[in-house]
Amino acid sequence: MILDVKKNKVEHIFFDLDHTLWDFDKNSALTFDFLFKKHAVNTKLEDFLQFYEPINLKYWKLYRDEKVTKDNLRYNRLKETFDALQFSIDDDLINILSEDYITHLSSFNHVFDGTIELLDYLKTKYNLHIITNGFKEAQNNKLKGSKLDHYFATVTSAEVVGVKKPNPEIFNFALNLANANSANSIMIGDNYEADILGALDIGLDAICFNYHKAIISPEIKVVNHLLDIKKYL
């Protein structure tokens, strides 16, 4: 399996950003902690996150499937979480929190363990790129704030392309932008549906960063730590 990747003569590596390099859950929790103190939202952060994290994932899947808009996602994930907590909060404050969350999220820039070491290792051998379903401005701020931006030759965001992973169009757009093709490229991401199946469906090889310890098909290349990617590349 490892030899297969090397035989493909990989020249371009495409990374997902959130949950793959940039530690979204940790940075998101720190952002909410800051906002709750700023706006005197009197609920326990741990209780909030227990509901918010799966609700947020649900809304991102709906967003990928074109079933909710960006504004719907930003508002409803908070509204539904506070409702689940049975916490009384008015719509104006939810809207303020929604906007402030986007503003302050990139103020916290923890990356996964091994990110810098891995990128330093790869940058001398390959051309590195980002494909993200996140919003363009927010993702650019994350890359700059975490000092990851200089590693990547191109950044493709779903907001610019108009479709989201796993839609083949965003992968093809990214390949064209990078002057790459599926035969000399590989995708690395955490989301089995969006990153891995999306890439494989267009003939692009893929490695799943399975930090969440999900059950993944044995046919898929899987790593549990970013530095394990060195075994493949």
JOLINJO-V315108 format. One line per field, one symbol per residue. ss: DSSP state (2 for helix, 1 for strand, 0 for the rest). phi: phi as a letter, one per 20 degrees, with the letter a starting at -180 (. if undefined). burial: 1 if it has 16 or more other C-alpha atoms within 10 Angstrom, else 0. A space follows every 50 residues. Layout:
# JOLINJO-V315108
ss = ???
phi = ???
burial = ???
This chain:
# JOLINJO-V315108
ss = 02222220000111100100010222222222222222000000222222 22222222222222000002222222222222222000002222222222 22222000001000222222222000111111000222222222200022 20011112222000000222222222200002221111100222222222 000011111000000000001110022222200
phi = .ffgfffflfdcdddfdfmcdefgffffffffgfffffdleecfgffgfg effffffffffffgemdcegffgfefffgffffffldfbeffffffffff fffegefdcfdfgngffffffffedcedbdcceffgfffffffffeldgf fdfccddffffncdgeggfffffffffelcbffdcbdcaeefffeefgff fdnefbceeefelfedgffefccdcgfffgfec
burial = 00001000010111111111111100111111001000001000000110 11001100111011000100001111111011000000000001101100 11011111111100110110010000111111110100111110010110 11011111100011111011111110010111011111111101111111 000111111100000000011110011010001
